[in-house]
Amino acid sequence: FTAALIGPGAGVCAATRDKVFAILASGAAAVLDADALTSFESAPDDLLSKLRREDVLTPHSGEFARLFPAGAASPAGRLSAVK
């Protein structure tokens, strides 16, 4: 595989975090959404420190706010948060 997707229906739990880390360590590009993002709400830096250039996050506004609470209020804040 050259890419993997995890998110909807994966469950918000430690097992999902472990699966995300396994995907990121596999060398395949990752697409992370929904539960894969929310599982890192209490420790977003654990996820963000492992991301690579080819990985893609597809959060809706609520998921975005869980990972980037300081930048969620405005479009300009969202752009600043992800740079």
C-alpha atoms as an extended CHARMM CRD file, in Angstrom:
* protein
*
        83  EXT
         1         1  PHE       CA              0.0000000000        0.0000000000        0.0000000000  PROA      1               0.0000000000
         2         2  THR       CA              1.1300000000        3.5410000000       -0.6380000000  PROA      2               0.0000000000
         3         3  ALA       CA             -1.6280000000        5.2050000000        1.4150000000  PROA      3               0.0000000000
         4         4  ALA       CA             -3.9750000000        4.4010000000        4.2810000000  PROA      4               0.0000000000
         5         5  LEU       CA             -7.1650000000        6.0080000000        5.6210000000  PROA      5               0.0000000000
         6         6  ILE       CA             -8.3990000000        5.8240000000        9.1990000000  PROA      6               0.0000000000
         7         7  GLY       CA            -11.1250000000        7.7170000000       10.9400000000  PROA      7               0.0000000000
         8         8  PRO       CA            -14.8720000000        7.2570000000       10.7540000000  PROA      8               0.0000000000
         9         9  GLY       CA            -16.0120000000        4.4070000000       12.9550000000  PROA      9               0.0000000000
        10        10  ALA       CA            -12.5250000000        3.6040000000       14.2870000000  PROA      10              0.0000000000
        11        11  GLY       CA            -13.5340000000        4.5750000000       17.8250000000  PROA      11              0.0000000000
        12        12  VAL       CA            -12.1120000000        7.2770000000       20.0780000000  PROA      12              0.0000000000
        13        13  CYS       CA             -9.6430000000        5.2280000000       22.0960000000  PROA      13              0.0000000000
        14        14  ALA       CA             -6.0670000000        4.1470000000       22.6900000000  PROA      14              0.0000000000
        15        15  ALA       CA             -6.3980000000        1.3730000000       20.0890000000  PROA      15              0.0000000000
        16        16  THR       CA             -7.1660000000        3.9660000000       17.4080000000  PROA      16              0.0000000000
        17        17  ARG       CA             -4.1480000000        6.0390000000       18.4810000000  PROA      17              0.0000000000
        18        18  ASP       CA             -2.0030000000        2.8960000000       18.1900000000  PROA      18              0.0000000000
        19        19  LYS       CA             -3.3640000000        2.2190000000       14.6920000000  PROA      19              0.0000000000
        20        20  VAL       CA             -2.6300000000        5.7970000000       13.6430000000  PROA      20              0.0000000000
        21        21  PHE       CA              0.9360000000        5.4790000000       14.9030000000  PROA      21              0.0000000000
        22        22  ALA       CA              1.3270000000        2.1720000000       13.0370000000  PROA      22              0.0000000000
        23        23  ILE       CA              0.0920000000        3.7640000000        9.8150000000  PROA      23              0.0000000000
        24        24  LEU       CA              2.4290000000        6.7260000000       10.2400000000  PROA      24              0.0000000000
        25        25  ALA       CA              5.3620000000        4.3830000000       10.9120000000  PROA      25              0.0000000000
        26        26  SER       CA              4.5390000000        2.2050000000        7.8970000000  PROA      26              0.0000000000
        27        27  GLY       CA              5.8230000000        4.6770000000        5.3390000000  PROA      27              0.0000000000
        28        28  ALA       CA              2.4450000000        4.8680000000        3.5940000000  PROA      28              0.0000000000
        29        29  ALA       CA              0.8720000000        8.2850000000        3.2100000000  PROA      29              0.0000000000
        30        30  ALA       CA             -1.9340000000        8.7270000000        5.7370000000  PROA      30              0.0000000000
        31        31  VAL       CA             -5.3720000000       10.3100000000        5.5240000000  PROA      31              0.0000000000
        32        32  LEU       CA             -6.6820000000       10.9500000000        9.0440000000  PROA      32              0.0000000000
        33        33  ASP       CA            -10.2650000000       11.9170000000        9.8160000000  PROA      33              0.0000000000
        34        34  ALA       CA            -12.9430000000       11.7340000000       12.4920000000  PROA      34              0.0000000000
        35        35  ASP       CA            -12.0850000000        9.3100000000       15.3340000000  PROA      35              0.0000000000
        36        36  ALA       CA             -8.4370000000        9.1420000000       14.2680000000  PROA      36              0.0000000000
        37        37  LEU       CA             -8.1750000000       12.8710000000       15.0270000000  PROA      37              0.0000000000
        38        38  THR       CA            -10.4670000000       13.0250000000       18.0500000000  PROA      38              0.0000000000
        39        39  SER       CA             -8.4630000000       10.2280000000       19.6990000000  PROA      39              0.0000000000
        40        40  PHE       CA             -5.6490000000       12.7620000000       20.0660000000  PROA      40              0.0000000000
        41        41  GLU       CA             -7.7840000000       15.5120000000       21.6450000000  PROA      41              0.0000000000
        42        42  SER       CA             -5.9920000000       15.2560000000       25.0080000000  PROA      42              0.0000000000
        43        43  ALA       CA             -2.5120000000       15.0950000000       23.4400000000  PROA      43              0.0000000000
        44        44  PRO       CA             -2.5180000000       16.6490000000       19.9550000000  PROA      44              0.0000000000
        45        45  ASP       CA              1.2670000000       17.0710000000       19.9280000000  PROA      45              0.0000000000
        46        46  ASP       CA              1.6320000000       13.2700000000       20.0890000000  PROA      46              0.0000000000
        47        47  LEU       CA             -0.0110000000       13.1600000000       16.6600000000  PROA      47              0.0000000000
        48        48  LEU       CA              1.3190000000       16.3770000000       15.1630000000  PROA      48              0.0000000000
        49        49  SER       CA              4.9310000000       15.5020000000       15.9540000000  PROA      49              0.0000000000
        50        50  LYS       CA              4.6240000000       12.2920000000       13.9020000000  PROA      50              0.0000000000
        51        51  LEU       CA              2.9920000000       13.7430000000       10.7770000000  PROA      51              0.0000000000
        52        52  ARG       CA              4.9060000000       13.9010000000        7.5160000000  PROA      52              0.0000000000
        53        53  ARG       CA              4.5330000000       16.1720000000        4.5140000000  PROA      53              0.0000000000
        54        54  GLU       CA              2.4690000000       13.6420000000        2.5350000000  PROA      54              0.0000000000
        55        55  ASP       CA             -0.0630000000       13.0220000000        5.3100000000  PROA      55              0.0000000000
        56        56  VAL       CA             -3.5150000000       14.6130000000        5.0750000000  PROA      56              0.0000000000
        57        57  LEU       CA             -5.8870000000       15.6390000000        7.8610000000  PROA      57              0.0000000000
        58        58  THR       CA             -9.5470000000       16.1510000000        6.9270000000  PROA      58              0.0000000000
        59        59  PRO       CA            -11.1840000000       17.5410000000       10.0710000000  PROA      59              0.0000000000
        60        60  HSD       CA            -14.5360000000       19.2580000000       10.2080000000  PROA      60              0.0000000000
        61        61  SER       CA            -14.5880000000       22.3860000000       12.3760000000  PROA      61              0.0000000000
        62        62  GLY       CA            -15.2290000000       20.4920000000       15.6200000000  PROA      62              0.0000000000
        63        63  GLU       CA            -12.3700000000       18.0450000000       15.0290000000  PROA      63              0.0000000000
        64        64  PHE       CA            -10.1200000000       20.9460000000       14.0580000000  PROA      64              0.0000000000
        65        65  ALA       CA            -10.9530000000       22.7430000000       17.3150000000  PROA      65              0.0000000000
        66        66  ARG       CA            -10.0080000000       19.6350000000       19.3160000000  PROA      66              0.0000000000
        67        67  LEU       CA             -6.5190000000       19.5750000000       17.7920000000  PROA      67              0.0000000000
        68        68  PHE       CA             -5.9370000000       23.3340000000       17.4200000000  PROA      68              0.0000000000
        69        69  PRO       CA             -8.0830000000       25.0500000000       20.0790000000  PROA      69              0.0000000000
        70        70  ALA       CA             -6.2310000000       28.3720000000       19.8680000000  PROA      70              0.0000000000
        71        71  GLY       CA             -6.7120000000       28.6770000000       16.1040000000  PROA      71              0.0000000000
        72        72  ALA       CA            -10.2650000000       27.4480000000       15.7020000000  PROA      72              0.0000000000
        73        73  ALA       CA            -12.1130000000       30.7530000000       16.1200000000  PROA      73              0.0000000000
        74        74  SER       CA            -11.4090000000       32.3090000000       12.7300000000  PROA      74              0.0000000000
        75        75  PRO       CA            -10.2060000000       31.4000000000        9.2300000000  PROA      75              0.0000000000
        76        76  ALA       CA             -6.9940000000       33.3670000000        9.8010000000  PROA      76              0.0000000000
        77        77  GLY       CA             -6.4510000000       31.5310000000       13.0830000000  PROA      77              0.0000000000
        78        78  ARG       CA             -6.9690000000       28.1850000000       11.3930000000  PROA      78              0.0000000000
        79        79  LEU       CA             -4.3450000000       29.0040000000        8.7630000000  PROA      79              0.0000000000
        80        80  SER       CA             -1.8740000000       30.1070000000       11.4190000000  PROA      80              0.0000000000
        81        81  ALA       CA             -2.5040000000       26.9910000000       13.5180000000  PROA      81              0.0000000000
        82        82  VAL       CA             -1.5790000000       24.5770000000       10.7440000000  PROA      82              0.0000000000
        83        83  LYS       CA              1.5730000000       26.2760000000        9.4680000000  PROA      83              0.0000000000
